[in-house]
Every structure is written in structure tokens, then in C-alpha cells.
């Protein structure tokens, strides 16, 4: 016998499952909205976001409210949705985890190539050295500072990232583009959602692009597997 005011167990269970489903759908839409805004350099209007998500404007406002409150989104002067500073905060917190995941492959690469290995990521439109490993057995090697920045169109690391945007996987080489007398080979790290990166080596002498390129490409694949 049911207590007064109670709901049948099956009905209560179905109601709870419905709420869980609605919450999951809302979370999915919110994450999709973040990705859409991230992929729109000029931001998105609420109407544009609604059309791409296949939902109404009112639903977009409901999604944007808590995301804005948490700093993930912001509205510019024209009312367009843009990424907020909270995303940068999360990215900075994630960087040590990315570096840690890449270190085993970078150590192997540095020892194989006898050159300084590095993982470079995109930040603010530039390439930033997120993790650097120097070889242990060479007498001389390049000292490459973690946190060093450079334009994406200069140096093997940045140009490999640009190549990866176009779907290219072949290693890229450079000579003296960032530092006179320095030679680099890099390959894009592909297949990790939300990450634009490359892995490469830099040396004081010319590198065998065929041999070192294969080593760099293998390291990029290993890092993608570790981080994916």
C-alpha cells in the first residue's frame, strides 16, 4: 500500500531517470556551445549559436547564463558570445598535466636524436614550449627554455602546428629561423581534442631529416596516445 502523497516506485524511478537525462543533455549542449564559440574567432551571436546547436534562442540564453557566471563565456560590446578568462585559467591548470604526459616520449626522442626535444603548444596565437628535455649523452646541445614563445610561421615547431591544421602529418624542418646556427625538425601532434601542438628537436648541427623525422613522428604519435 502506498503512503499518502507517495509516488509508485516505478514512476519515481522514471522521473529520476528523466531528470538525469535532461541534465546530461544540458551539459552536452553547454559543452558544444563552448566549442562553437572557441572555433569562432569573431564570436557568435545568440541567433547564430541557436542555429548551429539546433535549439531556440531562449535555450542558448539559459546555457550561456551559468557559463558566463563561471567565466567560461562573456558577451562583448556587440552582444556576441566569446570565450571568457575562465577558460584560460583551466588551460593553465591543464598544462602541467600535458607536460607530464609528454615527458616519457620526449625523453626517448632526446636520447635517440641526441638533440633537445620539446613539446610546443598554441597559446595566444603563438607557439609556447610547454616541456623540454635535453639529451644526457651529448657534449653540447641547445639550451631551450620552457615557456619560450615564437610566431607560428617561424621555426619547425610552429610551422608543424600550421601544417597540422591543414591535416599534414609529415615532419617539418628549419634552419636558423629562430636562432642562428640552430636546426629543427618537428611534427604535429594530432588527434587530441582541443589541443594544437607539435613535438620536435633542435640541434646545433644539421639533422638527418629522414631519420630524425621518423623519430619525431613516432614521438608525436606516442604523445597523442598518452594525452588522448
C-alpha positions as CSV (number, residue, x, y, z in Angstrom):
1,X,0.0,0.0,0.0
2,X,1.3,3.5,-0.9
3,X,1.7,6.1,1.7
4,X,-0.5,9.2,1.2
5,X,1.1,11.5,-1.3
6,X,3.7,9.0,-2.4
7,X,4.5,8.0,-6.0
8,X,4.7,4.5,-7.2
9,X,8.3,3.3,-7.2
10,X,8.4,2.7,-11.0
11,X,7.0,6.2,-11.6
12,X,9.5,7.8,-9.2
13,X,12.4,5.9,-10.9
14,X,11.3,7.0,-14.3
15,X,11.1,10.6,-13.1
16,X,14.6,10.4,-11.7
17,X,15.9,8.9,-14.9
18,X,14.3,11.7,-16.9
19,X,15.9,14.4,-14.8
20,X,19.3,12.7,-15.2
21,X,18.7,12.6,-19.0
22,X,17.8,16.3,-19.1
23,X,20.9,17.2,-17.0
24,X,23.1,15.3,-19.4
25,X,21.6,16.9,-22.4
26,X,22.0,20.4,-20.9
27,X,25.7,19.6,-20.1
28,X,26.3,18.3,-23.6
29,X,24.7,21.4,-25.1
30,X,26.8,23.7,-22.9
31,X,30.0,22.0,-23.9
32,X,29.0,22.1,-27.5
33,X,28.3,25.9,-27.1
34,X,31.8,26.4,-25.7
35,X,33.4,24.5,-28.6
36,X,31.4,26.5,-31.1
37,X,32.4,29.8,-29.6
38,X,36.1,28.6,-29.3
39,X,36.0,27.9,-33.1
40,X,34.6,31.3,-34.0
41,X,37.4,33.9,-33.8
42,X,34.8,36.7,-34.1
43,X,32.5,35.3,-31.5
44,X,28.9,34.2,-32.1
45,X,25.5,35.9,-31.7
46,X,22.8,34.1,-29.8
47,X,20.9,33.6,-33.0
48,X,24.0,32.0,-34.7
49,X,24.6,29.8,-31.7
50,X,21.0,28.7,-31.6
51,X,21.0,27.8,-35.3
52,X,24.2,25.7,-35.1
53,X,23.0,23.9,-32.0
54,X,19.6,23.3,-33.4
55,X,17.8,24.9,-30.4
56,X,15.9,28.1,-29.6
57,X,17.4,31.4,-28.6
58,X,15.9,31.1,-25.1
59,X,17.7,27.8,-24.6
60,X,21.0,29.4,-25.6
61,X,20.4,32.2,-23.1
62,X,19.8,29.6,-20.4
63,X,23.1,27.8,-21.4
64,X,25.1,31.0,-21.6
65,X,23.9,32.3,-18.2
66,X,25.8,29.8,-15.9
67,X,28.8,29.6,-18.3
68,X,29.1,33.4,-18.1
69,X,28.8,33.3,-14.4
70,X,31.7,30.9,-14.2
71,X,33.8,32.9,-16.6
72,X,33.7,30.4,-19.4
73,X,31.9,32.8,-21.7
74,X,31.5,36.6,-21.9
75,X,29.4,39.0,-24.0
76,X,31.3,41.7,-25.9
77,X,30.0,45.2,-26.6
78,X,28.1,43.9,-29.6
79,X,26.4,41.2,-27.6
80,X,28.4,38.4,-29.3
81,X,29.4,35.4,-27.2
82,X,33.2,35.0,-26.7
83,X,35.4,32.8,-24.6
84,X,35.9,34.1,-21.1
85,X,39.0,34.3,-18.9
86,X,37.9,31.2,-17.0
87,X,38.9,29.0,-20.0
88,X,42.4,30.4,-19.8
89,X,42.5,29.5,-16.1
90,X,41.5,25.9,-16.9
91,X,44.1,25.7,-19.7
92,X,46.9,26.9,-17.4
93,X,45.9,24.3,-14.8
94,X,45.9,21.6,-17.5
95,X,49.4,22.5,-18.9
96,X,51.4,20.7,-16.2
97,X,49.3,17.5,-16.9
98,X,50.0,17.8,-20.6
99,X,53.7,18.2,-20.0
100,X,53.8,15.3,-17.6
101,X,52.1,13.0,-20.1
102,X,54.5,14.0,-22.9
103,X,57.8,13.6,-20.9
104,X,58.4,9.9,-21.5
105,X,58.2,10.3,-25.2
106,X,60.3,13.4,-25.1
107,X,63.0,11.7,-23.1
108,X,63.1,8.8,-25.6
109,X,63.3,11.3,-28.5
110,X,66.1,13.4,-27.0
111,X,68.2,10.2,-26.4
112,X,67.5,8.8,-29.9
113,X,68.2,12.1,-31.7
114,X,70.9,13.4,-29.5
115,X,69.2,16.7,-29.5
116,X,67.0,18.8,-27.3
117,X,63.3,17.6,-27.6
118,X,60.3,19.8,-26.9
119,X,56.5,19.9,-26.9
120,X,55.2,23.2,-28.3
121,X,51.5,24.3,-27.8
122,X,49.5,27.2,-29.2
123,X,48.8,29.9,-26.7
124,X,47.5,33.4,-27.7
125,X,48.4,32.8,-31.4
126,X,52.0,31.9,-30.6
127,X,53.9,28.7,-30.1
128,X,55.0,28.1,-26.5
129,X,57.5,25.5,-25.3
130,X,55.5,23.6,-22.8
131,X,58.0,20.8,-22.0
132,X,61.7,20.5,-22.8
133,X,64.1,17.5,-22.4
134,X,67.8,17.7,-23.1
135,X,69.8,14.6,-24.1
136,X,72.0,13.0,-21.4
137,X,75.0,11.8,-23.5
138,X,75.9,14.7,-25.8
139,X,78.8,17.1,-25.1
140,X,77.0,20.1,-26.5
141,X,73.3,20.7,-27.1
142,X,70.8,23.6,-27.4
143,X,69.5,25.0,-24.2
144,X,65.8,25.6,-24.9
145,X,63.8,27.3,-22.2
146,X,60.4,26.1,-21.2
147,X,58.0,29.0,-21.8
148,X,59.9,30.4,-24.8
149,X,57.5,31.9,-27.3
150,X,57.7,32.4,-31.0
151,X,55.5,33.1,-34.1
152,X,53.8,30.1,-35.5
153,X,55.1,30.9,-39.0
154,X,58.8,30.7,-37.9
155,X,60.7,27.6,-36.8
156,X,59.9,24.0,-37.3
157,X,57.7,23.7,-34.2
158,X,55.3,26.5,-35.2
159,X,55.2,25.5,-38.9
160,X,54.4,21.9,-37.9
161,X,51.4,23.1,-36.0
162,X,50.2,25.1,-39.0
163,X,50.8,22.0,-41.2
164,X,48.7,20.0,-38.7
165,X,45.8,22.4,-39.1
166,X,45.8,21.5,-42.8
167,X,45.8,17.8,-42.0
168,X,49.5,17.3,-42.9
169,X,51.5,14.8,-40.8
170,X,54.9,14.9,-42.4
171,X,57.8,16.4,-40.3
172,X,58.9,20.0,-41.0
173,X,62.5,21.1,-40.9
174,X,64.0,24.6,-40.3
175,X,67.4,26.2,-40.2
176,X,68.3,29.3,-38.3
177,X,64.8,30.7,-38.3
178,X,64.6,31.3,-34.6
179,X,68.3,31.3,-33.7
180,X,71.3,31.5,-35.9
181,X,73.1,28.1,-36.2
182,X,70.1,26.1,-34.8
183,X,68.4,23.3,-36.8
184,X,65.0,21.9,-36.0
185,X,62.7,19.1,-37.1
186,X,59.1,18.9,-35.8
187,X,55.8,17.1,-36.4
188,X,52.2,18.0,-35.4
189,X,50.5,16.2,-32.5
190,X,47.1,15.2,-34.0
191,X,44.0,13.5,-32.6
192,X,43.9,15.1,-29.2
193,X,40.6,17.1,-28.9
194,X,41.2,20.8,-28.0
195,X,45.0,20.6,-28.4
196,X,47.1,22.2,-31.1
197,X,50.7,21.1,-30.5
198,X,53.9,19.8,-32.1
199,X,56.8,17.8,-30.9
200,X,60.3,18.3,-32.3
201,X,64.0,18.5,-31.7
202,X,66.5,21.4,-32.0
203,X,70.3,20.9,-32.5
204,X,73.5,22.8,-33.2
205,X,74.3,20.8,-36.3
206,X,72.2,19.8,-39.4
207,X,69.9,16.9,-38.8
208,X,69.1,14.0,-41.0
209,X,65.5,14.9,-41.7
210,X,64.6,11.4,-42.9
211,X,66.0,9.6,-39.8
212,X,65.1,12.2,-37.2
213,X,61.8,13.0,-38.9
214,X,60.7,9.4,-38.3
215,X,61.8,9.6,-34.7
216,X,59.9,12.9,-34.2
217,X,56.8,11.5,-35.9
218,X,56.8,8.4,-33.7
219,X,57.1,10.6,-30.6
220,X,54.2,12.7,-31.8
221,X,52.1,9.6,-32.1
222,X,53.1,8.4,-28.7
223,X,52.3,11.8,-27.1
224,X,48.9,11.8,-28.9
225,X,48.2,8.4,-27.5
226,X,49.3,9.4,-24.0
227,X,47.2,12.6,-24.0
228,X,44.2,11.3,-26.0
